[in-house]
């Protein structure tokens, strides 16, 4: 695991036992807060269940699929609309090969990119390529906008395919 940036857990690292809502929220926040600086709340989750963005729990018991979904929601909610989050979760939950494989692919991509970004930043600092905080901000903003635009296009294409 990279010491510089927190990593998301793979499917096999998520608890096997059923969770209560408070436990689901605590675990999610333990994973996400070091990454996003934000917390998931009970009200937020109720809204995602009510809007049918997440799979409803069985008898108020939450499983790995709920924790995985909550982690993805926590990462996506500052940037994407509810419709886009639902589209992404539906694809992860319903497309082959499996929820586990699709979630792990998302996590591996996130962790790899997060680790790579950290290493690139360290290398640039070592080589004095980052001359100012403004340049760092500009680089990050341009990269974020670029990825956001590409993701929006991918989501539109996914929506068109599934309609």
Buried (B, 14 or more C-beta within 10 A) or exposed (E): EEEEBBBBBBBEEBBEEBBEBEBBBEBBBEBBBEBBEBEBEEEBBEEBBEEEBBBEBEEEEBBBBBBBBBBBBBBBBEEBEBEBBBBBBBBBBEEEEEBBEBBBEBBEEBBEEBBEBBEEBEEBEEEEEBEEEEEBEEBEEEEEEEEEEEBBEEBEEBBEEEE
